[in-house]
Amino acid sequence: MTSGYQGIAKLHKQTFTPFKKPRGGQLLEICKQANHYLAKFRIVVEHKIGLIKLFKIVAHKYRNRRQRYDLRMKLFAGIINSELNL
């Protein structure tokens, strides 16, 4: 686990962090496979975030009412999902 994510599992129960190689040791094969699948999933998520950022309202500072931010984010996610047939 990297130092930036220490304690995140306490806040979010469904958090997965990559396994770290022990000092002077080797990672088990199952840990390497788990890191590989986690990286593949993360790439998919990062690409979705990139697609949502095509809407400039998300990529820049939000200057409208905070009440509607959640609604607009759901709208953008829905548009992306409908285009990708998810």
N, C-alpha and C positions, 0 to 999 in steps of 0.2 A: 504494500500500500504506500503510495507516495505521501509526502508530508502535507501536501495541500488538501488531502481528503481525510485526514485524521479526525475521527469523531463524527463523520457524516452518517455512518451506519446507525448511530444513536438517534439522529434526527429523522432519517428516512429509512424505513425498514426494507424497502425494495432496492437498495443501492448496491451496485456491484462495482468493485474496484479491482484493477488488475493485481495479480500476484507479483511480488517483488522477489528477485533473486536474493537468497541469503548471502551475507558477506562471506566470501571464500568458498561458497558452495554452488550447487547447480539447482535449477528448477526441475521439479518432477515433470514428466511428460504430460500428465493430466493437467498440471498448472499451465504449461505452455499452450495446450489446446484450449483451455478456458480463456487465456489471454487473447488467443487468436480469434475465437468466436466473439468475445467482447469487443475487440477492435473492429470486426466486420459489422457488428450491430451499431457501433458508434459511428462508423462511416455513413451508414444509412440515415441515422438521426442527424448528423451534421449536414448532409445534403438536403434534407427536408428543411432545416433551419435556414440554409442558404436560399432555398426557393421562396420561403416566406419573406426573407429580407429583400426580395425583388420589389416588394411593396415598400416604397421609401418611407412610409409612416412608421414602419417597424425598424428600419435601419438607422433612422435619425432620432433626435430627441423628440419625445412625444409632448405636444403642446396643447392638446385638447383636454376635455374633461376626463378625469381619471375613472369616472363611473363607466364610461363606454369603452375603455381600453380592452377589457376582457371580452366584450361583445365583438369588437373589431378583430381581435386576435383569433377568436373562434371562426369568424367569417373568413379571414385569410387562410386559416388551416383548412376550412371546408372547401374553399376554392382549389387549393393545392391538391387535396385528396380527391376531389371530383375530376380534376385533370389527369391524375395518375390512376384513376379507377380503383381507389382503395376502399 
